[in-house]
Amino acid sequence: MRKLLYVILPVLAALLLSGTPAAHAADNGNWSVYPTASELGGRPYFYLSADPGATLTDTVTVTNKTAAPLTFRLYAADAYNTERDGGFAVRTRKEKQRGVGAWARPERDRVTVPPHDSVTVPYTLTVPEEAEPGDHPGALVALDERVGPASGSVAVGVQQAVGARIYLRVNGPTVPALSVEDVELTHDQPLVPGTGESSALISYTLYNRGNVTLNPKVALKAEGLFGRDLLSRDLKKIPSELLPRQRIRLTEHWAGAPQLEWGEVKLTASARDVRESAGASFFALPWLVAVVLAVALAGAGVWARVRHVRARVPEGP
């Protein structure tokens, strides 16, 4: 699986390394970045474990697949989940680093790789004494120093970068914790009942409150009046990895949602040793019916007011 970053200048965009981890190097077709092979064979990513205060050393390899030399900036960066879809991404070089991005240092921060060749660079990762136990994901990034031409609607040049993921676990107590928050449902109803299909959009927040990476699963269930089953499905548009302390906002489309119903939607998130649920009530009402009811209620209010006024006016002789 290729992992590619297009960095918009002068403001650097996030480095996207989305998708499920694959068993080969991070590669964009022109160059790749990966852990240097050991005697036990190749490693797709850096899987590291250390005590607080420990220092680790390892090497990263950058391979140039083009016919011209390429110069890269090497740096370490913290990882996070993107707001758009929860994909795996890392901070840019100019952003504040607090974990792996601050603890790992390549021996060289700039490297030139000859055409069709590779360069191996040692790096050191020093875990602070006060480091929190649990998972600290990140990456070692090779950023191409060239600025490519603008294209399409992009008015500035672009840079590309590729990063090899680092999965670091600091030894100590691990606390898996997951929650579902802020469940909302909005309806899209036809004007006249029965003349079109209605739908609903369910929004919710998935929050990893613990200190370990989770592989969440989310189940959606909707019940109508008197507990009637309206919908039951396992959701697919969720991140394969939800990193520690990350909160992402997700949506799910419900085609064919009822046009006239009073019920509740419930989302249940589960992962290793954790299971949490949250829900929200809803009242579905077609627009025309809602307008008729509003007019009827307004008319009833006016009629009641008139009767009240008449009742207070004394009759003449």
Secondary structure, DSSP 8 states (H G I E B T S, - for coil): ----EEEESSS---EE--SS--SS-EE-SSEEEEE--BTTB--SSEEEEE-TT-EEEEEEEEEE-SSS-EEEEEEEEEEEE-TTT--EEE--TTS---SHHHHEEES-SEEEE-TTEEEEEEEEEE--TT--SEEEEEEEEEEE---B---TT--S-EEEEEEEEEEEEESS-----EEEEEEEEEEE--SSTTSS--EEEEEEEEEE-SSS-B--EEEEEEE-GGG-EEEEEE---S-S-B-TT-EEEEEEEEET--SSEEEEEEEEEEETTEEEEEEEEEEE--HHHHHHHHHHHHHHHHHHHHHHHHHHS----
